[in-house]
Amino acid sequence: MSEDLNTPRPRPEDATEASRIYLLPNSLTAGNLFFGFLAILRCIQANNSVDSAQIAQYFTQAVWFILLAIICDALDGRVARIGNRESLFGKEFDSIADVVSFGVAPALMTLFLILAPTEKYPFFLQTGWLIAFIYLLCAGIRLARFNVLTHPLLDPPKAMVESDDFIGLPVPAAAGMIASLVLVLNTFDLRAWALLLPPLLLAISVLMVSNIAYPSFKTVTWQTRTPFHTFIVIVIAIGVAFTFREFFFALLFLCYIAYGPARALYRKPLKKN
């Protein structure tokens, strides 16, 4: 439930004002937490199952629950800003839900996917635990840093005032990349390739705590206008997403994650000139 950094920040008068609970945005945050809980539950059920088909089904359901949590997370902040119903309680509640849905759930999903092929090798299994924890740790740090930088009683960094970008890879995008990749592995019976997830987890962890800027799309509202050809591209993309949904989400999140470092590398030579 992030704030628009280019608008005047409300100054809570007391703890009662800061802890005010607004029904609609916080209900969406609760939905985020609920879907994250269901994703964790499905991951545990998959880990305890011996039927390969059932395991794939549980992991697939966990993926869709994480994606639903991402949708709730994307909507709660917008609903709060539209209705001018932002509060410090909402921000803290949102971060707690994000830790569960986009921190614990993807970490468990990755760990349980690589558990079967590495359980005979304790070193690799312990390494998998460590990598999963590093991801969870970086997700928590990313969320805590965001809360500090956007605190209404603190002046934000100049870079955040001049731009609507996020600093570091957003946690929902990190979780979306992992979940959508798991969807591809399950759909096409490529679970043997799950051993590639730990390096991806480490790379994503580094990006979350980095200073690389990522677009926030906060300026996109119901009033945003778009050229005709852009609208056609969006409609086609929605059709492609529905037809090739197993690949589309993985490609979408991959492009978003790669965009940040690519833009940073492109801008670096320009600054020198």
KAPE-V956246 format. One record per residue. N is the residue number from 1. PSI is psi as a letter, one per 40 degrees, with the letter a starting at -180 (* if undefined). OMEGA is omega in degrees with one decimal (none if undefined). NEAR is the number of other ideal C-beta (glycine too) atoms within 12 Angstrom. Layout:
BEGIN
{{N & PSI & OMEGA & NEAR} {N & PSI & OMEGA & NEAR}}
END
This chain:
BEGIN
{{1 & g & -173.0 & 45} {2 & i & -177.3 & 37} {3 & i & 174.1 & 33} {4 & h & -172.8 & 29} {5 & e & -178.6 & 30} {6 & e & 178.7 & 18} {7 & i & -180.0 & 17} {8 & h & -176.3 & 12} {9 & h & 177.0 & 21} {10 & i & 178.3 & 23} {11 & h & -179.3 & 13} {12 & h & -178.4 & 20} {13 & d & 179.8 & 13} {14 & a & -177.2 & 10} {15 & d & 179.9 & 11} {16 & d & 178.9 & 12} {17 & d & -177.6 & 17} {18 & d & -176.6 & 21} {19 & e & -178.9 & 18} {20 & h & -178.9 & 24} {21 & h & 176.9 & 23} {22 & h & -167.3 & 29} {23 & d & -170.1 & 17} {24 & d & -179.3 & 23} {25 & d & -179.3 & 36} {26 & d & 173.1 & 33} {27 & d & 176.3 & 23} {28 & d & 176.2 & 33} {29 & d & 175.7 & 40} {30 & d & 175.6 & 28} {31 & d & 174.8 & 29} {32 & d & -179.8 & 43} {33 & d & -179.3 & 33} {34 & d & -180.0 & 24} {35 & d & 175.2 & 36} {36 & d & 176.8 & 43} {37 & d & 179.3 & 27} {38 & d & 178.3 & 27} {39 & d & 177.8 & 42} {40 & d & 179.2 & 33} {41 & d & 179.4 & 23} {42 & d & 177.9 & 34} {43 & d & 178.3 & 37} {44 & d & 178.2 & 23} {45 & d & 178.2 & 26} {46 & d & -179.2 & 34} {47 & d & -178.6 & 25} {48 & e & -177.6 & 15} {49 & i & 178.1 & 19} {50 & e & 179.7 & 12} {51 & h & -175.9 & 12} {52 & d & 178.5 & 15} {53 & d & 179.0 & 15} {54 & d & 178.3 & 18} {55 & d & 179.0 & 31} {56 & d & 179.9 & 28} {57 & d & 179.0 & 20} {58 & d & -179.6 & 33} {59 & d & 177.7 & 43} {60 & d & 177.2 & 34} {61 & d & 178.3 & 29} {62 & d & 177.8 & 43} {63 & d & -178.1 & 43} {64 & d & 176.4 & 29} {65 & d & 177.7 & 38} {66 & d & 178.4 & 51} {67 & d & 175.7 & 41} {68 & d & 176.6 & 30} {69 & d & 177.7 & 43} {70 & d & 178.6 & 40} {71 & d & 178.2 & 21} {72 & d & -179.5 & 34} {73 & d & 179.7 & 44} {74 & d & -175.8 & 31} {75 & d & -172.2 & 25} {76 & d & 179.1 & 40} {77 & d & 179.9 & 40} {78 & d & 178.6 & 29} {79 & d & 179.9 & 28} {80 & d & -178.9 & 36} {81 & d & -179.7 & 31} {82 & d & -178.7 & 20} {83 & e & -177.3 & 19} {84 & f & -176.5 & 16} {85 & f & 178.6 & 27} {86 & i & 177.2 & 36} {87 & i & 177.4 & 32} {88 & d & 176.2 & 32} {89 & d & -179.0 & 25} {90 & d & -179.7 & 41} {91 & d & -179.7 & 39} {92 & d & 177.9 & 26} {93 & d & 179.5 & 34} {94 & d & -179.3 & 43} {95 & d & 178.5 & 37} {96 & d & 178.3 & 28} {97 & d & -179.3 & 39} {98 & d & 178.8 & 45} {99 & d & -179.5 & 37} {100 & d & -172.4 & 37} {101 & d & -173.2 & 47} {102 & e & 176.3 & 50} {103 & c & -176.7 & 43} {104 & d & -175.7 & 35} {105 & d & 178.7 & 51} {106 & d & 179.5 & 52} {107 & d & 177.9 & 43} {108 & d & 179.8 & 42} {109 & d & 179.5 & 50} {110 & d & -178.5 & 47} {111 & d & -178.3 & 38} {112 & d & 178.1 & 36} {113 & d & -179.0 & 42} {114 & e & -177.3 & 35} {115 & d & -176.6 & 32} {116 & d & -177.9 & 24} {117 & e & -176.9 & 20} {118 & e & -174.2 & 25} {119 & d & 178.0 & 17} {120 & e & -177.9 & 10} {121 & g & -174.1 & 15} {122 & d & -178.2 & 12} {123 & d & -179.0 & 12} {124 & d & 178.8 & 20} {125 & d & 178.1 & 22} {126 & d & 176.3 & 18} {127 & d & 177.1 & 22} {128 & d & 176.3 & 34} {129 & d & -177.8 & 25} {130 & d & -179.2 & 21} {131 & d & 178.2 & 32} {132 & d & 178.9 & 36} {133 & d & 178.2 & 24} {134 & d & 177.1 & 28} {135 & d & -179.8 & 44} {136 & d & 178.9 & 35} {137 & d & -179.5 & 25} {138 & d & 176.7 & 34} {139 & d & 177.8 & 41} {140 & d & 178.3 & 27} {141 & d & 179.3 & 25} {142 & d & -179.4 & 39} {143 & d & 178.5 & 40} {144 & d & 178.5 & 25} {145 & d & 179.3 & 27} {146 & d & 180.0 & 37} {147 & d & 178.6 & 29} {148 & d & -177.1 & 21} {149 & d & -178.3 & 27} {150 & e & 179.8 & 37} {151 & h & -175.5 & 26} {152 & e & -180.0 & 26} {153 & e & 179.5 & 15} {154 & i & 175.9 & 16} {155 & h & -178.6 & 14} {156 & i & 175.3 & 28} {157 & i & -177.8 & 20} {158 & d & -178.1 & 11} {159 & d & -179.0 & 17} {160 & d & 177.8 & 30} {161 & d & -176.6 & 19} {162 & e & -175.8 & 12} {163 & i & 174.8 & 22} {164 & e & -175.5 & 25} {165 & i & 169.4 & 31} {166 & i & 172.5 & 35} {167 & h & -174.8 & 33} {168 & i & -179.6 & 35} {169 & h & 177.5 & 44} {170 & i & -177.5 & 39} {171 & d & 178.1 & 50} {172 & d & 178.7 & 51} {173 & d & 177.5 & 41} {174 & d & 179.3 & 47} {175 & d & 179.3 & 53} {176 & d & 178.7 & 39} {177 & d & -179.3 & 42} {178 & d & -177.3 & 55} {179 & d & -178.1 & 48} {180 & d & 176.8 & 41} {181 & d & 175.6 & 40} {182 & d & 177.6 & 50} {183 & d & 177.7 & 37} {184 & d & -178.9 & 32} {185 & d & -178.8 & 32} {186 & d & -176.0 & 34} {187 & d & -175.2 & 24} {188 & f & 175.2 & 17} {189 & f & -179.5 & 17} {190 & f & -175.1 & 20} {191 & d & 176.9 & 29} {192 & d & 179.6 & 16} {193 & e & -178.8 & 20} {194 & e & 177.8 & 32} {195 & e & 176.6 & 25} {196 & e & -177.9 & 22} {197 & d & -179.9 & 39} {198 & d & 175.7 & 33} {199 & d & 177.4 & 21} {200 & d & 179.3 & 33} {201 & d & 178.9 & 42} {202 & d & 179.4 & 26} {203 & d & 178.9 & 27} {204 & d & 179.1 & 47} {205 & d & 178.8 & 37} {206 & d & -179.4 & 26} {207 & d & -179.9 & 35} {208 & d & -177.2 & 43} {209 & e & 178.6 & 27} {210 & i & 176.3 & 25} {211 & e & 179.0 & 22} {212 & h & -178.1 & 31} {213 & h & 176.2 & 27} {214 & h & -179.8 & 35} {215 & i & -178.5 & 22} {216 & e & -178.6 & 31} {217 & f & 179.3 & 21} {218 & d & -177.9 & 28} {219 & e & 178.0 & 19} {220 & h & -179.4 & 18} {221 & a & 177.7 & 16} {222 & e & -178.8 & 10} {223 & e & -177.5 & 8} {224 & h & 178.2 & 14} {225 & i & -179.4 & 11} {226 & i & 176.0 & 14} {227 & i & -176.5 & 10} {228 & d & -176.9 & 10} {229 & d & 176.9 & 10} {230 & d & 178.0 & 14} {231 & d & 178.8 & 14} {232 & d & 179.1 & 13} {233 & d & -180.0 & 14} {234 & d & 179.8 & 17} {235 & d & 178.3 & 15} {236 & d & 179.6 & 15} {237 & d & 177.5 & 20} {238 & d & 177.6 & 16} {239 & d & 177.6 & 14} {240 & d & 180.0 & 18} {241 & d & -180.0 & 20} {242 & d & -177.0 & 14} {243 & d & -177.4 & 12} {244 & f & -172.2 & 19} {245 & d & -179.3 & 23} {246 & d & -180.0 & 28} {247 & d & -169.1 & 21} {248 & d & -176.3 & 25} {249 & d & 177.8 & 34} {250 & d & 179.1 & 31} {251 & d & -179.7 & 23} {252 & d & -179.2 & 28} {253 & d & 178.5 & 38} {254 & d & 178.7 & 25} {255 & d & 179.6 & 22} {256 & d & -179.3 & 31} {257 & d & -179.5 & 36} {258 & d & -176.7 & 23} {259 & d & -178.5 & 24} {260 & d & 178.4 & 34} {261 & d & -179.4 & 24} {262 & d & 179.1 & 17} {263 & d & 179.0 & 20} {264 & d & 178.6 & 23} {265 & d & 179.8 & 14} {266 & d & -177.8 & 14} {267 & d & -176.4 & 17} {268 & d & 177.0 & 13} {269 & d & -179.1 & 9} {270 & d & 179.2 & 10} {271 & d & 178.9 & 9} {272 & d & -179.7 & 6} {273 & * & none & 6}}
END
